[in-house]
Amino acid sequence: MIKKVTIVFISLLLIFSFKNDSSSNFESGEFLKFKIFYNLFPFTAGYATLNLQDVNFNGVPHYYIKGEGKTVGIYRIFPVDDLYATYINKSNSLPTKFIRKIDEGGYKKDLVQYFYRNTNQVKVVDNIKNTEKMYASKQGIQDMLSAFYYLRTVDFSDKKTGDYVSIDIFMDEEIYPFKMKILGRETKKTKFGKTKCLILRPYVQAGRVFKEKESVTFWVTDDENKIPVAIKAELAVGSLKAELIEYKNLKHKTEFK
């Protein structure tokens, strides 16, 4: 079950990425916090946060984005402590460096990815195995965390139920074809009030993180911000849910009624 908590957090990181232009629907100082819980027990399972800041990386203006997720309370019996961070070049909206440092009940990864855009290669440094290796990549490829912001700049006004948005993501040592299906639109009740939302479902092919039987569904504000307000993952027994409980410094106004 703890691994399912991690899957939901990874879902948060995968739902969006960057469009390859200079526009954005976010700005420095943006902060999002989510509560994760398992519906069969009346306890909070964990929290996930996303922080965005402007930085200079190697003398070049970048976005620095950090995502963190951890279990709390009784769920610390099998602790999950995940850190994801990415440096995204503002001139092309593509990641330059990505960090994935996770500890999930003793299962650990400590990886750093460096993206070489001129040669379409990625160098992966494994700090646990003390190795580094070059991999062939694709033009415009994203990492797990830069992928959080792509749909936030996509115009959904001309998209309808059943349409897909596709993207390639480099994760660990592989290229994953990722797609997001539009399930529809509805007004969703949240902690902050009701708001209009897009309903989305992610799929990752060939060794994917998500499986169709898990039925992971997102509710995302149907406005310029496009922030996730709720997530649900159907399991064999019960379900996992995540909800937005705090936000700061959104670039655009999101209306809650």
N, C-alpha and C positions, 0 to 999 in steps of 0.2 A: 504494500500500500504506500509505503514511503516513496518508492520509486515512482508511483503515480503522481505524488506531489511534485516531484522533480519534472515529470513530463509536462504538467500544467505550467510550471515556471518556464520551461523551455518554450512552451507554446507562446508565452508572452514575448519571448525574444524573437520568435520566428514570424509572428503575424505581420510585421511590417519591414520594409527596407527602403533604400534611397532610390529616387528617380534620378537619372543622369542629366540633371540640369542644375542651375544655381538657385532655383526657388526652393522654399521650404515652408512648412507649416508648423515650425517649432523654433525655439530660440534658447539662448543660454539661460540657465537657471530653472528650466523645466524639471519638475519632479512628480513622479507618479508612485503611489504605494498601493499594493494589493494584499488582501487577506485571503488565505487559502484554507478551506475546511472540507472535511469528509462528512457527508450528510448522515452517516449512521451513528456518529458520536457528537455530543454537544461541546466540542472543544476546537479551538483554532489550531489548525495543523501547522501553519507557517505564514510567512510574509515574503513578498517580493517587492523590490524597489528599483526604480530607474531614474538616474540622474544625468542631466546633460549640461555641459559647460563648454565655453570657448577656450581653446588653448593654442599655443604655438608648439608644434611638434617638428623637430629638426628644422626650426626656423620658418615653418610653413603654417599658415592658419588652418586649424583643424577643429572639428567637434570632438570632444572627449565624452564618451558615454559609458557609464558604469551601471551594470545590472547585478543585483545581489538577491539571493534567495536562501532562506533557512527555515528549518522546522523549529517549533517551540513547544514548551510544556511537555506533556507526556510523550509527544512524538520525538523528543530528544533521545529516547531509548535507541532509535536508529537515526542518528543525526544527519541532516543534510545541510551543508554549507557550500553554496555555489557563488562564484564570482566570475562575471563576464565583463570585459572592457574592450572598447574599440576606439581607434583614432581614425577619423574620417576627414579626408582632404576636402576643404570647402570649395576648391576650384573645380573639382570633378564629381564631388559627392560619392567617392568610392573609398573603402577602407584601406589604410596603409598598414595598420598593425592591429592584431586581435589577440586578446588574452582569455584563456579559459582555464580557471583554477577551481576544481570541484572536489568535494569530499562527501560522498553519499554512503553513509554507513560503512566506511572503510574503503569503498571503491573510489580511487583517486585519479585525477588527471591534472596535469600542470603543463599546458601547452601555450606556445606563442606562435602566431602566424604572421609572416611578413609578406606583403603583396608587392610583386614587381610587375607593374603595369606595362612597361615597355616590352617585356618578354613573355607576358602572360604565364608567370610562374608564381608559386607560393612556397616560401621556406617555412617548414614546421620545426620548431625547437621543442623537444620533449625534455622538460627539466627533471622528470622522475627517472627516465631511462638514460638521461644525459646524452641524447642524440640530436642530430639535425639532418633534415633531408629536404631536397627540392622536389616539387611536384608540378606537373603541367596543369595549367588552369585555363580559364576562358576570359574573353574580354568582358568587362563589366560585372564580374562575379562579386558576390557579397559574402560577408561572414554571418555567423548566427545572430550577432547583435546589430550590425549595420542593417541587417534585414528587417529590423523593427520599424524602419521609417519609410520604406518605399510606398506603401499604400497611402501614407499620409499626404502624399503629393499627387496621387492619382485622382483624376476626375471621374467620379462614379455616377455622375448625372446621366450619362448615356449608357450605363450598364444595367442589365436586367437580371432577374432571377435565373440561375443556371449558367451564367457567364463565369469564366475563370480568369484569374491573373496569375501568370507564371514567372518564375525566376530561378536562376541557378545559385546554389549556396555551397561554399567550400566549408566542410565540417570535418574536423580531425584530419583525415588524410584522403578525403574523397569529395567528388562533386555530386551534390544531391539536387536533382530536379524537383523543385517545390512549386506547388500551385495552390491557389486559394479560390474556393467556389463561393459564389454569392447565393445564399439560400433565400434571401428576401429582405424585407424591411419591416420594422414594427416600433411602436413606442414602448420603451423599457422602463420599468420602475427601478430606481437606484437609491442609494443612501441620500443623494442630494436632490431627489425628485425625479419626475419622469422626463425622458428625453428621447428624441427620435434616433433610431439605431439601424445600422446595417447588420445583418446576420451573416456570418462568414464561417466557412469550414476549411481547415488546412489539410493538405495531403502532401506527403513526401514519398516519391517513388523509389524503388530499388534500395532496400535496406533502410527504409524510412523510419523516422522517429515515431510518427503517428500510424496507427492502424485504423482502418475503417470501423472495425467493431468497437473501438474506443469512442467514436462519435464525439470528437472534440468540437465544440461550437463557441463562437465569439459573438458578443454584441459590442459594436463599435459605433461611437457617435457619428451620425450621418451629417457631418458638418466639415469645416476646414481642418479642425484639430484631428479628427478621426482617432480618438483615444479609446482603448478598450475599457468598458465599464463592467463587464461580466464575462465569465468563462465557465463552461460546464463540460465535464468529461464523464460520459457514461461508462461504468465499469461492470464486470460480471456480477459484483455485489455492491449495490449502492452507487454513489457518484462522488466525484470531486468537483468543487466549485471554487471560483475565485471572484472577488468583487473589488472594485476600486473604492478605497476608503479615504484617500487623500490625494489632492493634486495642487500644484502651485505653478505660477508663471507660465500659463498657456499663452501662446501667441495670439490666438483668437478666442472669442467668447463662445463657450458652450452653454446652451440654454437648458436649465432644469426647471421644471414647473411642478 
